[in-house]
Amino acid sequence: MLYPYMMDYRKRLQEIAEFLQPYQKIWQNEIMLTYPTPTIHFPQDWVAELSNIKETSDVLRLEKKDVDGLIHLPELKEFYRRIKQLSVLPALPELPPMPENSFTFLYVIPKKQYEIRRLAPFVNQFSQEHQVEAIIDIGGGIGILAQTLSNQYNLKVISLDMDPVLQETGRKRHEKNCRHPDNKVNYQLVKVEESEPKFRALLKPNLMTLGLHACGKLSLDQIFASSKNEVKNIINFGCCYYKLSQYEGTQNISSFAQSLPSKVEQSPYALTLATRGHHKIDVEDYLYKVKVKYYRYAMHFLLFDEYQLPDVLTLGNTHHRLYEESFGTYALEQLKRINVTPKHTKEELDQYFAQSERQNLIWEMLAAGLIRNALGRLLEIYLLMDRAIYLEEQGYKSELMEFFDEQKSPRNVGLVATKN
């Protein structure tokens, strides 16, 4: 069996909800929203201890929740320990590696190669165990995963996407690398939505729906439509949870979660936090990230203090070269972008930024951000466990597993469900 062990998701979901509740004002809001007292909702002794850790190598460890030997406050240590305990999920069992040829990953980015190498052997073995007649690849794009499953394992795959250009590109690629001419990937231009008749018509009991990083509501459309049409097998990887804020009924979808007195309803800011991951970051990347934070926080201070713009404005993406300039140059460019007439010279803006009180506050905000960021994984797992419980309520056996190394693929948890 491919299921390592079955977890009591109801018990774990309730534990996560009860743990998150006291910190709700931290994870529900961006830190800048409470300026001029941005760390007001954080335990001040925690912020003070983390603010005293300034070695870059140590801060990089904290970014990954590696706190051993770095922090000493018992309550803060317990905070990190409990997060680690509640975040534990079983890992994907080791399986024989996927066979490959020179064309398998031609022009495929390394991250995608890694994910398919991990996922494809599992899908193959799972398909054999459960006698899956065909796999429906949700939002397949040009069909790299679909073609790999077809070529390397001779599995029957239907690739669904709404982009005709991507599908045509996929067909041409498959013509060049097809290893089983009698079993080509079946590309279909279909809108993956629970209420879409053309999509639901494809969903038969002996099939599997497979969504690798099905973005935002797409994951839920896969789950809802598959379960309502009694598709026996579902594999889903959630992604881009922040997009759920655009739709009602996309959180606490299980009856169990809805019944919890401590149920978690995530704001758009919390959903964005749940979407973030711990990427591999080197010293150069970290120093650039800090520079960006310093400039952006100081810019918001400036708009609040000097321009009477209390709302946190979205400044958009800024070219990295602008962060190599002084803050004064950066601020004047940003004022221009948001159509605000400057009242200060470049020199005055540089002085504003350099004030020690302001610099210290930004560093405290970065320290508080470590606390907030540590909660992101639990927010994600809460969403995924709610989905696993929903499928259990529909008569499925559900399992959440870490398929990928989080450093290589941050959205690394797969939901695997089989109809009992």
N, C-alpha and C positions, 0 to 999 in steps of 0.2 A: 504493500500500500504506500501511496505517496504522501499520506497525511502523517506527519511526525507525531502529533498528539492533538487532542481536542481541548480547547480552552473554554472556560465558562465566561463567555463574552458579556453576559448580563452582569455578573459580579464585577468583572473588570471595568465595564462601562460605568457602573455606579461608583466604583472607587475613583476613577478618573474624574467624574463629575464632581464628587465631593471634595477632591483635592483642588480642583480648579476654582471652585466657587469663592474662596477667600481672596483670590488674586484677580477677581473679575475686572476690577478697575485698572489693572495692569495690562491684561491681554486684550481687553476690549478696545483700548485707545492707543493711538500713537503717542509717544512721549511728548511731542511738540504741542499736542492739543491742550495741555494744561499749563503752558507757559503763561505767566512768568514763574510759576512754581512747578516745573516739569516733572520733578521726582516726588511730588507730594504723596502719591499713592504707593510708593515703594518703602519698605522698611529702611529707615535712614542709616542704621548701623550696617546693614548689608551693602548699601551704596558706598558707605565710607570705607568698608574693608576692600571692596572691589576697586574703588578709586585709588587705593594705595598700591595696587598691582600695576606696574607700569612697564616692566620688561616686555618687549614685543613677543618673545617666545612664550612667556607666561600668559599673556592675553590671548595668543593664538590657541593655547590649550583651553582656556576658559570658553572661547568661541565654540569649541567642540564638547563642552561640558566635562572636560577632564580637569577635575578640581583637586585631586589628591595632592596633599602637601602645600596647596596654594591658599586655601581658606581655613579659618580656624573657628569662626562663630558656629556653635553647635546647631543653631536653627537654620543657618544657611547651608551647612553641610547636609542636614536632614532634607532640606528642600531639593538639593541636587540628587541625593540618594533615592528619594521617593520618585522623582521623575524617571530616573534610570530604571527603577524597579517596575513602574507602571508602563514603561515603554517597551519592555521585553516582549519579543515575538519570536516564534521558532524560525529557523533558517531553512532555506530550500535544501532538501537532501541532495547529496552528491550523486550525480548520474553520469553515465558514460558520455563523453564529449560528442558533440555533433560532428558528423563527417562534413568536410568542406572540399571545395575545389577552387581553382584560381579565379573563377567568376563570382563565387558566393558573395563576397563583400567588395566587389569592384565599385569604387566611388562611393562607398558607404562610410560615414564618419565613425571614428573609434567608439564613441559612446553607444551608438546604435549597434555596432558589431558586438560590443560587450553584452548588451542587453539580450540580443538574439541568441548569442552563444549560451547564455544562462537559461533563457526561457524556452527555446525550441526543444531541447531534449525532454524537458518536463511536459510540454504540450504533446509531444510524440508518445511518451509513455502513458500519460493520462488518457490520450485518445485510444490507445490499445486496451487499457484496463477497462474503460467505460464504453467501448465499442461505438465510438463517435463516428457517425456517417460522414459529416462534413463540418468544417470550421467556418464560421462567419467572422471575418476580421473587420472590426468596427473602426471606421475612420482610417482606412488602410493607406491612404495617400497613393504613392506609386507602387506600394505592395512589396516592399523589401521583406518584411516578415512573412507575408503570404507566399512569396516566391521561394523563400528559404524552406518553409514547411513543405511546399510542394516538391521542390527539387531534391532536398536532402532526405526527406522521409516519405515521399510519395503520398502525402496527405491531400485530401480534397479540400480546397479552400475557396471561399467566396469573399472577395475584397470589396467592401462598400466605402464609397466616398462621394462627396458632392462636387468635387472639382474635376471637370472633364479633362482638363489639361494634364493633371496629375495622373489620371487613369490612362490616358492615351500614352503618356510617357512610360507608365508601368507596363502596358501591353507590349510596346516596342522593346523594352528591356527584356521582358520575359520571352519574346520570340527569339532573342539571341542566346538566352541561357537555359531555355526549357529542357529538362532532362527526361521528362515523361510526356511526350506529345499527346498521349491519350488522356492526360490528366492535368491540363493547364489550369492556372488560376482563372476563376470566373470573375471578371470585373463587372460590377454593377453600379450605376449612378443612382444611388438611393439616399434619401435623407433619413439619417438615423434619429428618429424621434418616436417616443412611445405611441403617439396617436397617428403616425404615418402608416396608411394601409399597405403601401408597397413594402415597407420594412417589415411590418408584422406578418405579411403573407409569406415571408422567407423563413419565419421562425417555426421550426418543426421540433417535436420532442427529442429526436435522436441526434440533434445537432449540438454544437458548442458555439457560444458567442465568446469572442476574444477581443478585449479592448486594452491595448497597451498604451497607457497614458491617454485614456479617453478624457478629453479636456472638459472641465466644468460640468455642466448638466448632461453632457454626452454619456458619462458613466451611469448616471441615474436612468437615462432613457434606455440604456442597454439592460440594466438590472430590472427595471419595471417591466419593460416589454418582454424580456426573456422569461421572467417568472410568471407573468400573466398568460403567456403562450406555452407554459410548461416545458420550456427548453430544459433538458436534463442537466446540462453542464454549462457553467459560466466561469470565465476567468477575466478579472477586471483589475486594472491599475488606475486609480484616481489621479487627477492632475488639475492644476489651475483652479483650486477651490474658491479663490476670490471671485470667480465668475458666478458662483452660486448666489451671491447677494442680489443678482438681478431677478431671481425667481423665488416665488413662495413655495413652500412645501418641499424644499430640498435639504432641510436639516431635520434631525429627529424623525426620520421616516418610519422607524419601527414603533410599534405600539408600546413596547417596553420603555424606550427612550421618552416617549411622550408622557408616560405615567410617572417619570422620575420627578420628585419634588426639587431635586438639584439639577435638572436637565440643563444642558449648555446650549444656548442659542448664540451663535457667533456673529459679531458685527462684521462689516466689510473689512475693517482693520484686522480683526482676529482671523478671518479667512485668508487674508494676505499673509499673516504670520504663519498660518498652518501650511501655506504653500512653499514657504522658504525652506531651504535645505542647507546642510553643512557641506559646502563644496571644499575641495582641496584648495587651500589658499597659502601662498608663500609670503615671505616677508614683504616683497615689493607690492604684491596685490593688497596686503593688509594696510601698508602705509598709504597707498592710494585711496583705499576705502575710508581710512580715517580722515584724510584730507578732504574728501568729498563731504563727509559728515560735518566736519568743522565749518566748511563754507556754507553748506545748506542750513545748518542750525543757526549760524550767525546771520544768514540772510533773512530767516524767519524772525529772528530777534529784531533785526533792523526794521522790517516791515511793520512789526507790532509796535515797537518803541517810537520810531521816528516818522512813520507814514500812516499810523492809525489804521492799519489793515490787520485786524485781529484774527481773521480766518486764515487757516493754513492753506496757502495756495500751492497748486501743483506746478512746479517749475519746469517739469519735463526733463528730458535727457539733455545733457550738456556735453559738448565735446571735451575729451580729456585734456586737450591743450589749454583750455581755459583754467583748469585747476593748477596749471604750472605758472599762471600769472598771480599777481597779488590779489588779495581779497577785494581791494578797491576796484580793480579792473573787472573781476568776476561780478561784483555787485552792480556796477554800472551796466554791464551787459544784461543782467537779469532784469533790472528795472526797465530797460528798453524793451525786453521781450514781453513784459506784462503791462506795457504802456503806462508806466508811472514816471512822471517827471522827477529827476533827481534833485535833491536839495543839498547834496554834499559833493565835495570834490573827491577825487580818488584818494588824496592824502588823508582827508578827514575819515573816509571809510576805512582806510588801513588802520588808522588810530583807533577807531571804534572796535575793530576786530581784535586788535592787539591788547586791549585792556585785560589785565590779569583776572579780574573778577569774571569776565565773560569767558575767558579761556578755561578757567576752573569749572564753571558751570557746564560747559560743553563736555568736558572730561567726565564729570559726574553723570551727565546724560548718557554717555557711552557706556559707563559702568552699569547704570540702570538698564540699559539696553541689553546687556548680557543676561540679566535676570529675565527680562521679557522674552528674549529670543529662546531661552531654555524651555519655555512653555509651548513653543510652536509644535514640537513633535507630538505632544499629548493632544493638542487641538486636532491635529491630523488623524491620530489614531482614534480619537473619539468619533470623528466622522465615519471612518472606515468600519469601526466596530458596530456602529449604528446600522450600517448597510449589511454587515454580516448577520446581525440579529434579525433584521427585516427579512432576509432570505431564509433564515431558520423558521421564522413565523410563517413563511410560505411553503414550508415542507422540505427545505434543502438542508444538507449538511454543509456547514461553512467552515473555512479555514483561512486565516490571515497568516501570510508568511513573508519573510524578507527574502526576496529573490535576488537582489543586487546589493553590492557594496554601496552604502549610503554616500560615500565619498565620490563614487563614480556616477551614480544615478540616484539623486536625492529622493525622488518619489519611488521608493524601492519596495513598497509593500503591495503584494498581490492578494486579491480576494478570490479564492477558489471555492466554488459551490457545486454540489451534485444533488440532484433531486432524489429524495429517499424513495 
